[in-house]
Amino acid sequence: MAGGPNTIRTCGLYLRRVALYPAELWDRISAIAIAHFAGERNRFRGLFRWAPASLAGGAAVLLGDNGRSGENVEKCLPFAARALISSTLLPRVRETLQTMSLDPTDRRILTVLQNQGRISNAELSERVNLSASACHRRVQRLEEDGYIRDYVALLDSRKLGRPTTVFVEITLSGQADEVLEAFEREVKKIPDVLECHLMAGSADYLLKVVAEDTEDFARIHRAKLARLPGVQGMQSSFALRTVFKTTALPV
């Protein structure tokens, strides 16, 4: 089928800013979609490293074609189209597109904003060598696309009288969905818990808790943590000293 990438691009018009992505990127997305529905997991991972990977080439390799790529492309297009609008593949496609759409200037903007969230647009534009208007547009796009989730003030726990950090491993009485959901629903209500992670390993959850001191943590443990639904066991580890911590992600 002629114009395969155009067909795929048409199927994906509902994706944000689709017109800004080059045609060869859609060739790769097409090949990934075909690989997904063909069940070729290893090739699924490898196809994205092709540059470029055409729709015809991707289909031909995946299906072991010996020159009849046009026929195979026509057969695979419905699967590729379904993959692009599939709820299981769409988040992966969207995430990949967004990651690939970040250029070096976007990354410089994110690096600066992670460390200086209150920087003015004028100063930011100078730091990243853009005009003020172009810089503002890029920041807006990064916000709309979800790269910048929020702007917050990072408080000093010592100044606020919460210098003690405790990591608590939680083991639940069961693994049923209702047990996990009940625990997660209630643990969110405890303001002393800053983080809660579902774990693989001996413990079911790992909590990061802040407290005034050991006595205050004993109160939190007894009055709040021990009363969480489904808790069978807890093991607490006190941080002696914070070597370093950061909220800045590598970009």
Stockholm file with secondary structure:
# STOCKHOLM 1.0

chainA/1-251         MAGGPNTIRTCGLYLRRVALYPAELWDRISAIAIAHFAGERNRFRGLFRWAPASLAGGAAVLLGDNGRSGENVEKCLPFAARALISSTLLPRVRETLQTMSLDPTDRRILTVLQNQGRISNAELSERVNLSASACHRRVQRLEEDGYIRDYVALLDSRKLGRPTTVFVEITLSGQADEVLEAFEREVKKIPDVLECHLMAGSADYLLKVVAEDTEDFARIHRAKLARLPGVQGMQSSFALRTVFKTTALPV
#=GR chainA/1-251 SS CTTHHHHHHHHTTTSTTGGGSCHHHHHHHHHHHHHHHHTCHHHHHHHTTCSSCCHHHHHHHHTTCSSCHHHHHHHHHHHHHHHHTCTTTHHHHHHHHHHHHCCHHHHHHHHHHHHCTTCCHHHHHHHTTCCHHHHHHHHHHHHHTTSSCCCCCCCCTTTTTCCEEEEEEEEESCCCHHHHHHHHHHHTTCTTEEEEEECSSSCSEEEEEEESSHHHHHHHHHHTGGGSTTEEEEEEEECSCCCCCCCCCCC
#=GC SS_cons         CTTHHHHHHHHTTTSTTGGGSCHHHHHHHHHHHHHHHHTCHHHHHHHTTCSSCCHHHHHHHHTTCSSCHHHHHHHHHHHHHHHHTCTTTHHHHHHHHHHHHCCHHHHHHHHHHHHCTTCCHHHHHHHTTCCHHHHHHHHHHHHHTTSSCCCCCCCCTTTTTCCEEEEEEEEESCCCHHHHHHHHHHHTTCTTEEEEEECSSSCSEEEEEEESSHHHHHHHHHHTGGGSTTEEEEEEEECSCCCCCCCCCCC
//
